[in-house]
Amino acid sequence: VQLVESGGGLVQAGGSLRLSCAASGSIYQYMGWYRQAPGKERELVARIFSGGSTNYADSVKGRFTISRDNAKNTVYLQMSSLKPEDTAVYYCKLKSIIGRTYWGQGTQVTVSS
C-alpha cells in the first residue's frame, strides 16, 4: 500500500487548507491524519473508519473535517480557522483490515501569525 499526500503549504492564521491522501488500494479499518510538530510526539488529528464514522482531536473539533472519496480511494482533511499551533508535518495513516499500518511521507503545514 502506498499513500501519497498533497496539499500542505504556508497559510496565514485564520486561513484554510485541504490535504489529500490517495491510497494505492487496500481495505482498511480506518484512514487518518496525524501531525508532528518540532520537539513533540506525533498525535492524532482525525480518523475516518471504514463504516464512515469519524473522530477528531479536541484541538481541531469544529475547525477540521475529514472526508473521503471511495471511488478515488482518497481521504481529505479540510482545515479551516488555522492557528499557528496547527503548524506541523501532517502524515496520512492507513490501518489495514489485517492490522498493518502504513504511513505517507508527510506534508508540511505552516500557519503564520
C-alpha positions as CSV (number, residue, x, y, z in Angstrom):
1,V,0.0,0.0,0.0
2,Q,1.3,3.4,-0.9
3,L,-0.1,6.7,0.5
4,V,0.5,9.9,-1.5
5,E,-0.2,13.1,0.3
6,S,-0.6,16.6,-1.1
7,G,-2.0,20.0,-0.2
8,G,0.3,21.3,2.5
9,G,1.8,24.8,2.4
10,L,2.0,28.2,4.1
11,V,-1.1,30.0,5.2
12,Q,-1.9,32.9,7.4
13,A,-3.7,32.4,10.7
14,G,-7.5,32.1,10.1
15,G,-6.9,30.7,6.6
16,S,-7.8,27.3,5.2
17,L,-6.0,24.4,3.5
18,R,-7.1,21.0,2.3
19,L,-4.9,18.0,2.5
20,S,-5.4,14.9,0.3
21,C,-4.2,11.4,0.8
22,A,-4.5,8.9,-2.1
23,A,-4.1,5.2,-1.2
24,S,-2.9,2.7,-3.8
25,G,-5.6,0.3,-2.6
26,S,-6.5,-1.6,0.5
27,I,-9.4,-2.5,2.5
28,Y,-8.9,-0.6,5.7
29,Q,-10.1,-0.3,9.3
30,Y,-9.5,3.4,9.1
31,M,-7.5,6.1,7.4
32,G,-6.5,9.2,9.3
33,W,-4.3,12.2,9.6
34,Y,-1.7,12.7,12.3
35,R,0.7,15.5,12.9
36,Q,4.0,16.1,14.4
37,A,5.4,19.5,15.5
38,P,9.1,20.0,16.2
39,G,10.0,18.6,19.5
40,K,6.6,17.0,20.0
41,E,5.2,13.5,19.6
42,R,3.1,12.5,16.7
43,E,-0.6,13.0,17.5
44,L,-3.9,12.0,16.0
45,V,-5.8,14.8,14.2
46,A,-8.7,13.0,12.7
47,R,-9.7,9.5,11.5
48,I,-12.4,8.1,9.3
49,F,-13.4,4.4,9.7
50,S,-14.5,2.0,7.0
51,G,-18.1,2.4,8.1
52,G,-17.9,6.1,7.8
53,S,-17.7,7.2,11.4
54,T,-15.1,9.8,12.4
55,N,-13.2,11.1,15.4
56,Y,-11.2,14.2,16.0
57,A,-8.7,15.6,18.4
58,D,-10.3,18.1,20.7
59,S,-8.0,20.8,19.5
60,V,-9.4,20.6,15.9
61,K,-13.0,19.9,16.5
62,G,-15.2,22.4,14.7
63,R,-12.4,23.6,12.6
64,F,-11.2,20.5,10.7
65,T,-13.3,18.0,8.7
66,I,-12.2,14.6,7.4
67,S,-13.9,13.1,4.4
68,R,-13.3,10.5,1.7
69,D,-14.0,9.7,-1.9
70,N,-14.2,5.9,-2.1
71,A,-14.1,5.9,-5.9
72,K,-10.7,7.6,-5.8
73,N,-9.5,5.8,-2.6
74,T,-8.7,9.3,-1.3
75,V,-9.2,10.8,2.1
76,Y,-9.3,14.6,2.7
77,L,-8.7,16.9,5.6
78,Q,-10.3,20.3,5.3
79,M,-8.7,22.6,7.7
80,S,-10.2,26.0,8.5
81,S,-9.6,28.7,11.0
82,L,-6.0,27.6,11.1
83,K,-3.9,28.7,14.1
84,P,-0.1,28.9,14.4
85,E,-0.2,25.9,16.8
86,D,-1.5,23.8,13.9
87,T,1.9,24.1,12.3
88,A,3.4,20.6,11.9
89,V,4.2,17.9,9.4
90,Y,0.9,16.1,8.7
91,Y,1.0,12.4,8.0
92,C,-1.6,10.2,6.4
93,K,-2.1,6.8,8.0
94,L,-3.9,3.7,6.9
95,K,-4.7,0.8,9.2
96,S,-5.4,-2.2,7.1
97,I,-8.1,-4.8,7.8
98,I,-5.5,-7.2,8.9
99,G,-3.9,-4.7,11.2
100,R,-0.9,-3.4,9.2
101,T,0.0,0.2,9.4
102,Y,1.1,2.4,6.5
103,W,2.2,6.0,6.6
104,G,2.6,8.6,4.0
105,Q,5.7,10.7,3.5
106,G,4.3,13.7,5.3
107,T,3.4,17.2,4.2
108,Q,4.3,20.4,5.9
109,V,1.7,22.8,7.1
110,T,2.9,26.2,8.3
111,V,0.5,28.7,9.8
112,S,1.9,32.2,10.2
113,S,0.6,34.6,12.8
